[in-house]
Amino acid sequence: MDACSQVVHVTNQAVIYDLVDSARSRITTIYMTTYFLGGALGTTGGRLAGRVVGRGCCRRQARRGPCRRVVCG
C-alpha cells in the first residue's frame, strides 16, 4: 500500500509540474496541504471508527486470513 501511495504521489507531482510554470509553487503548496489534511482526516476517521465499531470483527476476520500472525500475534 505504501508503494502505491508513493507512485500516486509522484505521478500527481509530475502532473503539477506540467501545469503553468509561474504557478508551480502555489499549486504544489495547495496539493501538499490537501494531501496532508486528507491523511490527517483519514487517520482521525479510522480511529473514531475503531472506537465505535471496535476491533473484534477485524480480528475475527484476520484469524481466518493469511495475515493472522501479524494482526493476532
Secondary structure as UniProt FT lines:
FT   HELIX           2..17
FT   HELIX           21..23
FT   HELIX           24..53
FT   HELIX           56..64
FT   TURN            66..67
FT   HELIX           68..72
//
